[in-house]
Amino acid sequence: MNSAEAVSSPPVKPLLDEPRLTATIDTGNDGPCSVSCLSEDQVWTHGSNEIIKLRNLQSKLLTSIQTESGNKPEDIAVTRDGDLVYTDYDNKTVNLVKNKEIQNLITLQGWVPLNVCSTASDDLLVIMITDYETQSKVVRYSGSTEKQSIQFDDQSRPLYSSDYIIRDSYISENRNLDICVADYKARAVVVVNQSGELRFRYTGHPFNTKGPFDPIGITTDSQSHILTADCNNDRIHILDQDGQFLRYIQNCDLWNPFGLCVDIRDNLFVAECCSDKVKKIQYL
């Protein structure tokens, strides 16, 4: 490792033997599907209506944004500059909220945007599906300019599922620049490298004693761990960057975990769509 790599490497943080619930945010009746960290004590959430809300750890509503179209947002993300991004399924748009002003970044034709994340280089990665749900792909944008499209493996087989159920799939970029997708229909976490080449698929712990693996939310941390919400089994899977299972988080009274995000201190935020709560968990 050269000196530049040594400086950029984060300190090693071991996994806690027992993850700890450190805060519970009550979102009212939102039924939060997505959560995105603005800071270690402020998170954006959206639920089943057109309002995106920013709350602190005490559940206080700090601000709210209504989508320009009046449609429910499909997903939300926070950029490196702290701006909010949301996708609009019905309007086929990706939108940026800057100083409470909504700017349309991307308008799609023939494709519909689903889930979105912001990358270390401040690009956006967007999962999208065709109008007739026959194909899906991940597209990288710099601003409104398409830079990369990821759709097939080296055998020309689709990497991702392609029907309505993929709307419950989320995306995250790992610290090693891998692109991680929780493909709910395929019951798999699909990971490609930054060039779009398939690295691995994780389909659950081989000695699982509960129900089928149902990944939805996904996020990554400073240690290049991949965390995915196994929603119907009420737990989080923690993997290493190569897809090896490390541990479950299943002791924090989780109930139907959906959206996930990690803040700059590696605290995990879990949006529970059935309890109207977001839980903050320390696991490192």
C-alpha positions as a Markdown table, in Angstrom:
| # | Residue | x | y | z |
|---|---|---|---|---|
| 1 | Met | 0.0 | 0.0 | 0.0 |
| 2 | Asn | 1.5 | 3.4 | -1.0 |
| 3 | Ser | 1.3 | 6.4 | 1.2 |
| 4 | Ala | -1.7 | 7.9 | -0.7 |
| 5 | Glu | -3.7 | 4.7 | -0.2 |
| 6 | Ala | -2.7 | 4.6 | 3.5 |
| 7 | Val | -4.0 | 8.1 | 4.1 |
| 8 | Ser | -7.3 | 7.5 | 2.3 |
| 9 | Ser | -8.0 | 4.2 | 4.1 |
| 10 | Pro | -10.5 | 4.5 | 6.9 |
| 11 | Pro | -9.6 | 3.2 | 10.4 |
| 12 | Val | -10.6 | -0.4 | 10.9 |
| 13 | Lys | -13.9 | -0.8 | 12.8 |
| 14 | Pro | -14.8 | -4.3 | 14.0 |
| 15 | Leu | -18.5 | -5.4 | 14.0 |
| 16 | Leu | -20.1 | -5.2 | 17.4 |
| 17 | Asp | -21.1 | -8.5 | 19.0 |
| 18 | Glu | -24.4 | -7.0 | 19.8 |
| 19 | Pro | -25.7 | -4.1 | 17.6 |
| 20 | Arg | -27.4 | -1.3 | 19.6 |
| 21 | Leu | -30.6 | 0.7 | 18.9 |
| 22 | Thr | -29.6 | 4.3 | 19.7 |
| 23 | Ala | -32.6 | 6.3 | 18.5 |
| 24 | Thr | -36.1 | 5.8 | 17.1 |
| 25 | Ile | -37.6 | 8.5 | 14.8 |
| 26 | Asp | -41.4 | 8.5 | 14.6 |
| 27 | Thr | -42.4 | 9.7 | 11.1 |
| 28 | Gly | -46.1 | 10.0 | 11.9 |
| 29 | Asn | -48.3 | 8.1 | 9.4 |
| 30 | Asp | -45.7 | 8.2 | 6.6 |
| 31 | Gly | -45.0 | 4.5 | 6.4 |
| 32 | Pro | -41.4 | 5.3 | 5.3 |
| 33 | Cys | -40.1 | 3.4 | 2.2 |
| 34 | Ser | -36.8 | 5.2 | 1.8 |
| 35 | Val | -34.4 | 7.0 | 4.1 |
| 36 | Ser | -31.4 | 9.1 | 3.2 |
| 37 | Cys | -29.0 | 10.7 | 5.6 |
| 38 | Leu | -28.4 | 14.4 | 5.5 |
| 39 | Ser | -26.2 | 14.2 | 8.6 |
| 40 | Glu | -25.8 | 12.0 | 11.6 |
| 41 | Asp | -28.8 | 13.5 | 13.2 |
| 42 | Gln | -31.0 | 14.5 | 10.3 |
| 43 | Val | -32.7 | 12.1 | 7.7 |
| 44 | Trp | -34.9 | 12.5 | 4.7 |
| 45 | Thr | -37.8 | 10.0 | 4.4 |
| 46 | His | -40.7 | 9.5 | 2.0 |
| 47 | Gly | -43.7 | 7.3 | 2.3 |
| 48 | Ser | -47.0 | 6.7 | 0.5 |
| 49 | Asn | -47.7 | 10.4 | -0.4 |
| 50 | Glu | -46.1 | 13.2 | -2.4 |
| 51 | Ile | -44.3 | 14.8 | 0.6 |
| 52 | Ile | -40.6 | 14.2 | 1.4 |
| 53 | Lys | -39.8 | 15.1 | 5.0 |
| 54 | Leu | -36.6 | 16.0 | 6.9 |
| 55 | Arg | -36.6 | 15.0 | 10.6 |
| 56 | Asn | -34.1 | 15.0 | 13.4 |
| 57 | Leu | -33.5 | 12.2 | 15.9 |
| 58 | Gln | -36.2 | 13.6 | 18.2 |
| 59 | Ser | -38.7 | 13.1 | 15.4 |
| 60 | Lys | -39.1 | 16.9 | 14.9 |
| 61 | Leu | -40.1 | 17.8 | 11.4 |
| 62 | Leu | -37.5 | 20.3 | 10.1 |
| 63 | Thr | -38.7 | 20.8 | 6.6 |
| 64 | Ser | -40.8 | 19.2 | 3.9 |
| 65 | Ile | -40.8 | 19.2 | 0.1 |
| 66 | Gln | -43.7 | 18.4 | -2.1 |
| 67 | Thr | -42.9 | 16.8 | -5.5 |
| 68 | Glu | -43.4 | 19.1 | -8.4 |
| 69 | Ser | -45.9 | 16.7 | -10.1 |
| 70 | Gly | -47.8 | 15.8 | -7.0 |
| 71 | Asn | -46.9 | 12.2 | -7.5 |
| 72 | Lys | -45.4 | 10.0 | -4.8 |
| 73 | Pro | -41.6 | 9.8 | -5.2 |
| 74 | Glu | -40.2 | 6.4 | -6.1 |
| 75 | Asp | -36.9 | 6.9 | -4.2 |
| 76 | Ile | -34.7 | 9.6 | -2.7 |
| 77 | Ala | -31.0 | 10.2 | -2.3 |
| 78 | Val | -28.7 | 12.9 | -0.9 |
| 79 | Thr | -25.8 | 14.2 | -3.0 |
| 80 | Arg | -22.3 | 15.0 | -1.8 |
| 81 | Asp | -23.3 | 18.7 | -1.6 |
| 82 | Gly | -26.3 | 17.8 | 0.6 |
| 83 | Asp | -29.0 | 18.4 | -2.0 |
| 84 | Leu | -32.0 | 16.1 | -2.3 |
| 85 | Val | -32.7 | 13.9 | -5.4 |
| 86 | Tyr | -35.9 | 12.1 | -6.0 |
| 87 | Thr | -37.3 | 9.9 | -8.8 |
| 88 | Asp | -40.8 | 10.3 | -10.2 |
| 89 | Tyr | -42.1 | 7.0 | -11.6 |
| 90 | Asp | -45.3 | 8.5 | -13.1 |
| 91 | Asn | -43.6 | 11.5 | -14.6 |
| 92 | Lys | -40.5 | 9.6 | -15.8 |
| 93 | Thr | -38.2 | 12.2 | -14.2 |
| 94 | Val | -35.2 | 12.5 | -11.9 |
| 95 | Asn | -35.3 | 15.7 | -9.9 |
| 96 | Leu | -32.9 | 17.8 | -7.8 |
| 97 | Val | -34.0 | 19.8 | -4.9 |
| 98 | Lys | -31.6 | 22.7 | -4.2 |
| 99 | Asn | -32.5 | 25.4 | -1.7 |
| 100 | Lys | -36.1 | 24.1 | -1.8 |
| 101 | Glu | -36.2 | 24.8 | -5.6 |
| 102 | Ile | -37.0 | 21.7 | -7.7 |
| 103 | Gln | -34.9 | 21.2 | -10.9 |
| 104 | Asn | -35.7 | 18.5 | -13.5 |
| 105 | Leu | -32.4 | 16.8 | -14.2 |
| 106 | Ile | -33.5 | 13.9 | -16.4 |
| 107 | Thr | -36.6 | 13.1 | -18.4 |
| 108 | Leu | -36.8 | 9.6 | -19.8 |
| 109 | Gln | -38.5 | 8.3 | -22.9 |
| 110 | Gly | -39.5 | 4.6 | -23.0 |
| 111 | Trp | -37.9 | 4.0 | -19.6 |
| 112 | Val | -39.1 | 4.7 | -16.1 |
| 113 | Pro | -36.8 | 5.7 | -13.2 |
| 114 | Leu | -37.0 | 3.6 | -10.0 |
| 115 | Asn | -34.4 | 3.8 | -7.3 |
| 116 | Val | -31.4 | 6.1 | -7.1 |
| 117 | Cys | -28.2 | 6.7 | -5.2 |
| 118 | Ser | -25.4 | 9.3 | -5.3 |
| 119 | Thr | -21.8 | 8.2 | -5.8 |
| 120 | Ala | -18.5 | 9.2 | -4.4 |
| 121 | Ser | -17.8 | 11.1 | -7.6 |
| 122 | Asp | -21.2 | 12.8 | -7.3 |
| 123 | Asp | -22.7 | 10.9 | -10.2 |
| 124 | Leu | -26.2 | 9.4 | -9.9 |
| 125 | Leu | -26.9 | 5.7 | -10.4 |
| 126 | Val | -30.5 | 5.1 | -11.4 |
| 127 | Ile | -32.3 | 1.8 | -11.7 |
| 128 | Met | -34.8 | 2.0 | -14.5 |
| 129 | Ile | -37.3 | -0.3 | -16.3 |
| 130 | Thr | -39.0 | -0.1 | -19.7 |
| 131 | Asp | -42.6 | 1.1 | -20.0 |
| 132 | Tyr | -43.8 | -2.5 | -20.6 |
| 133 | Glu | -41.5 | -4.0 | -17.9 |
| 134 | Thr | -39.6 | -6.2 | -20.3 |
| 135 | Gln | -36.1 | -4.8 | -19.5 |
| 136 | Ser | -34.2 | -3.2 | -16.7 |
| 137 | Lys | -30.8 | -1.6 | -16.3 |
| 138 | Val | -28.7 | 0.7 | -14.2 |
| 139 | Val | -27.6 | 4.0 | -15.7 |
| 140 | Arg | -24.9 | 6.4 | -14.5 |
| 141 | Tyr | -25.5 | 10.1 | -14.9 |
| 142 | Ser | -23.2 | 13.1 | -14.4 |
| 143 | Gly | -25.8 | 15.8 | -14.0 |
| 144 | Ser | -28.2 | 15.1 | -16.9 |
| 145 | Thr | -25.6 | 13.4 | -19.1 |
| 146 | Glu | -25.6 | 9.6 | -19.4 |
| 147 | Lys | -22.2 | 8.2 | -18.8 |
| 148 | Gln | -22.7 | 4.4 | -18.5 |
| 149 | Ser | -25.4 | 1.8 | -18.9 |
| 150 | Ile | -25.3 | -1.6 | -17.2 |
| 151 | Gln | -27.8 | -4.2 | -18.4 |
| 152 | Phe | -26.2 | -7.5 | -19.4 |
| 153 | Asp | -23.5 | -9.9 | -18.2 |
| 154 | Asp | -20.7 | -11.2 | -20.4 |
| 155 | Gln | -23.1 | -13.9 | -21.7 |
| 156 | Ser | -25.6 | -11.2 | -22.8 |
| 157 | Arg | -28.0 | -12.3 | -20.0 |
| 158 | Pro | -30.0 | -9.7 | -18.1 |
| 159 | Leu | -28.3 | -8.8 | -14.8 |
| 160 | Tyr | -31.5 | -7.6 | -13.2 |
| 161 | Ser | -35.2 | -8.6 | -12.9 |
| 162 | Ser | -37.6 | -6.7 | -15.2 |
| 163 | Asp | -41.1 | -6.5 | -13.9 |
| 164 | Tyr | -43.2 | -4.4 | -11.5 |
| 165 | Ile | -41.7 | -6.1 | -8.5 |
| 166 | Ile | -38.3 | -4.6 | -9.2 |
| 167 | Arg | -39.8 | -1.3 | -7.8 |
| 168 | Asp | -38.9 | -2.8 | -4.4 |
| 169 | Ser | -35.2 | -3.0 | -5.4 |
| 170 | Tyr | -32.6 | -0.5 | -4.1 |
| 171 | Ile | -29.1 | 0.5 | -5.2 |
| 172 | Ser | -25.8 | 1.7 | -3.5 |
| 173 | Glu | -22.2 | 2.3 | -4.5 |
| 174 | Asn | -19.6 | 0.6 | -2.3 |
| 175 | Arg | -16.4 | 2.2 | -1.2 |
| 176 | Asn | -14.4 | 0.1 | -3.8 |
| 177 | Leu | -16.8 | 1.5 | -6.4 |
| 178 | Asp | -18.8 | -1.7 | -6.9 |
| 179 | Ile | -22.4 | -1.1 | -7.7 |
| 180 | Cys | -24.7 | -3.1 | -5.4 |
| 181 | Val | -28.4 | -3.8 | -6.3 |
| 182 | Ala | -30.9 | -5.5 | -4.0 |
| 183 | Asp | -33.0 | -7.4 | -6.6 |
| 184 | Tyr | -36.2 | -8.3 | -4.7 |
| 185 | Lys | -37.8 | -10.4 | -7.4 |
| 186 | Ala | -34.6 | -12.4 | -8.0 |
| 187 | Arg | -34.1 | -12.7 | -4.2 |
| 188 | Ala | -30.5 | -11.7 | -4.7 |
| 189 | Val | -28.0 | -8.9 | -4.2 |
| 190 | Val | -26.3 | -8.3 | -7.5 |
| 191 | Val | -22.9 | -6.7 | -7.4 |
| 192 | Val | -21.0 | -5.4 | -10.5 |
| 193 | Asn | -17.7 | -3.6 | -10.6 |
| 194 | Gln | -17.4 | 0.0 | -11.7 |
| 195 | Ser | -17.1 | -1.2 | -15.3 |
| 196 | Gly | -20.4 | -3.0 | -15.0 |
| 197 | Glu | -18.9 | -6.6 | -15.0 |
| 198 | Leu | -20.7 | -9.0 | -12.7 |
| 199 | Arg | -18.7 | -9.8 | -9.6 |
| 200 | Phe | -21.1 | -11.9 | -7.6 |
| 201 | Arg | -24.7 | -12.6 | -6.6 |
| 202 | Tyr | -25.6 | -13.2 | -3.0 |
| 203 | Thr | -28.8 | -15.2 | -2.5 |
| 204 | Gly | -28.8 | -15.5 | 1.3 |
| 205 | His | -27.1 | -17.4 | 4.1 |
| 206 | Pro | -26.7 | -21.1 | 3.0 |
| 207 | Phe | -28.0 | -22.2 | 6.5 |
| 208 | Asn | -30.9 | -19.9 | 6.6 |
| 209 | Thr | -33.6 | -21.3 | 9.0 |
| 210 | Lys | -36.3 | -18.6 | 8.3 |
| 211 | Gly | -38.2 | -17.8 | 5.2 |
| 212 | Pro | -36.9 | -17.0 | 1.7 |
| 213 | Phe | -34.3 | -14.2 | 1.4 |
| 214 | Asp | -36.2 | -11.0 | 0.5 |
| 215 | Pro | -33.7 | -8.2 | 0.0 |
| 216 | Ile | -35.0 | -4.7 | -0.5 |
| 217 | Gly | -33.0 | -1.8 | 1.0 |
| 218 | Ile | -29.2 | -1.8 | 0.5 |
| 219 | Thr | -26.4 | 0.4 | 1.7 |
| 220 | Thr | -22.6 | 0.3 | 2.3 |
| 221 | Asp | -20.2 | 1.7 | 4.9 |
| 222 | Ser | -16.6 | 2.9 | 5.3 |
| 223 | Gln | -15.4 | -0.7 | 5.8 |
| 224 | Ser | -16.9 | -1.7 | 2.4 |
| 225 | His | -19.5 | -3.8 | 4.1 |
| 226 | Ile | -22.8 | -4.4 | 2.2 |
| 227 | Leu | -25.9 | -4.2 | 4.3 |
| 228 | Thr | -29.3 | -5.3 | 2.9 |
| 229 | Ala | -32.7 | -5.4 | 4.5 |
| 230 | Asp | -34.3 | -8.9 | 4.5 |
| 231 | Cys | -37.7 | -7.4 | 4.9 |
| 232 | Asn | -40.0 | -10.4 | 5.5 |
| 233 | Asn | -37.6 | -11.9 | 7.9 |
| 234 | Asp | -37.1 | -8.7 | 10.0 |
| 235 | Arg | -33.4 | -8.6 | 9.8 |
| 236 | Ile | -30.3 | -7.0 | 8.1 |
| 237 | His | -27.6 | -9.1 | 6.4 |
| 238 | Ile | -24.1 | -7.8 | 6.6 |
| 239 | Leu | -21.7 | -9.0 | 3.9 |
| 240 | Asp | -18.1 | -8.2 | 3.1 |
| 241 | Gln | -17.2 | -6.5 | -0.2 |
| 242 | Asp | -16.8 | -10.0 | -1.8 |
| 243 | Gly | -20.3 | -11.2 | -0.9 |
| 244 | Gln | -19.3 | -13.3 | 2.1 |
| 245 | Phe | -21.9 | -13.4 | 4.9 |
| 246 | Leu | -20.6 | -11.9 | 8.1 |
| 247 | Arg | -23.6 | -11.4 | 10.5 |
| 248 | Tyr | -27.2 | -10.6 | 10.9 |
| 249 | Ile | -28.7 | -7.6 | 12.7 |
| 250 | Gln | -31.8 | -9.0 | 14.2 |
| 251 | Asn | -31.9 | -7.9 | 17.8 |
| 252 | Cys | -33.2 | -4.4 | 17.5 |
| 253 | Asp | -36.9 | -5.2 | 17.3 |
| 254 | Leu | -36.9 | -4.7 | 13.5 |
| 255 | Trp | -40.3 | -4.9 | 11.8 |
| 256 | Asn | -40.4 | -5.1 | 8.0 |
| 257 | Pro | -37.2 | -3.1 | 7.3 |
| 258 | Phe | -37.2 | -1.4 | 4.0 |
| 259 | Gly | -34.9 | 1.5 | 3.2 |
| 260 | Leu | -31.4 | 1.7 | 4.6 |
| 261 | Cys | -28.7 | 4.4 | 4.8 |
| 262 | Val | -25.4 | 4.8 | 6.7 |
| 263 | Asp | -24.2 | 8.2 | 7.9 |
| 264 | Ile | -20.6 | 9.4 | 7.9 |
| 265 | Arg | -19.9 | 7.7 | 11.3 |
| 266 | Asp | -21.3 | 4.4 | 10.1 |
| 267 | Asn | -24.5 | 4.6 | 12.0 |
| 268 | Leu | -27.2 | 2.6 | 10.2 |
| 269 | Phe | -30.7 | 4.1 | 9.7 |
| 270 | Val | -33.5 | 1.6 | 8.9 |
| 271 | Ala | -36.9 | 2.7 | 7.6 |
| 272 | Glu | -39.7 | 0.3 | 8.7 |
| 273 | Cys | -42.6 | 0.7 | 6.3 |
| 274 | Cys | -45.1 | -1.0 | 8.6 |
| 275 | Ser | -44.3 | 0.8 | 11.9 |
| 276 | Asp | -43.9 | 4.4 | 10.6 |
| 277 | Lys | -40.5 | 4.5 | 12.3 |
| 278 | Val | -36.9 | 5.0 | 11.3 |
| 279 | Lys | -34.4 | 3.3 | 13.7 |
| 280 | Lys | -30.8 | 4.3 | 14.2 |
| 281 | Ile | -28.5 | 1.4 | 14.9 |
| 282 | Gln | -24.9 | 1.2 | 16.0 |
| 283 | Tyr | -23.2 | -2.0 | 14.7 |
| 284 | Leu | -19.5 | -1.0 | 14.4 |
